[in-house]
Amino acid sequence: MRLAVLSDIHGNSAALEAVLDDIGRHGIAQVVNLGDCFSGPLDGEGTARLLADTPMLTVSGNHDRLLVDRPASAMGLWESWVIEDLSDATLDWVRSLPLTATLGELFLCHGTPGSDDENWLDHRGPDQRLVSRDLDATEERLNGVSASVILCGHTHTPRSIRLPGGQRIVNPGSVGCPAYLDTRMEPHFVHQTGAPDARYAILESVAGDWMVTLRSVPYDAEPMIAMAEAKGASSWAQALRHGWLA
Ligand SMILES: [Fe+2]
C-alpha cells in the first residue's frame, strides 16, 4: 500500500497542482488530507475545485473550522481574505469534515488527537520560534491513540518520528504555506521552513512496516504571489517567494 499525505494547503492551488502531479508521477492512487484547506489570501475556490476532482479522506483543520463556526464579521484575517470566494457547496463540504479519522493502521488529525489547534511535534520555544517537543510531552499528547501510524499537520513543519513503543508520528509539512508571521500576540511569532517548495509525504508499507518519504516539490508560485500582493499580504508574498521571512 502506498499513499500520499497532504496538509495545510491554505488556498495555494498552484502548489496543490504541483503536488498532485508529483503524486501522479509516482502512480499513487490514495491521498489523505489533514486540513487547513483554504484560509489565506490565495485561490480558495480554485483549490476547492482541485480537491473536488481528487476525492481524498480529509479531516478538518482549525482554519477550516474557523470558516464555518462564526459569522464572517467575526472572522480573523486569514478567513476574511477567502470567505467571500468560497461557494456554498465548498462551505457545506467544510462543515462535513470530521476532526479525526482512521484508515486501517493510520490515524489522522490536524493538530493532535485532542485538538485541531495544538502544535504537537514542535512548539513555540522561548525565543518565539518552533522547537522540537521532548519525548514525554510528545507521548502525553497521544490521548490514548494506539494506531501504529499517526498523521498530523498544523505546524507546517515536515517531521517523521518514532516513539520508543514503535508508533510513528508523521507531519508532512504544508503544501501551500512555507512560512508565516503570526502577529496575534507580542512578540510576533515567525515560522519559516527555509524553502518555498510545496511539501507532502509518501507512506509505503514495506515488509510489515512503513517507509516515510518527505517530499519537497518546486513549482511556479508567481500567480499565487500576485494574489497575495493584490490583497496587501506582503509577508505571504515573501514566504511564497523564498520560504524565509525577514
Ligand atoms: Fe495551517
Boltz pocket constraint, residues with backbone or C-beta under 6 A from the ligand:
constraints:
  - pocket:
      binder: B
      contacts: [[A, 8], [A, 10], [A, 35], [A, 36], [A, 61], [A, 63], [A, 154], [A, 156]]
      max_distance: 6.0
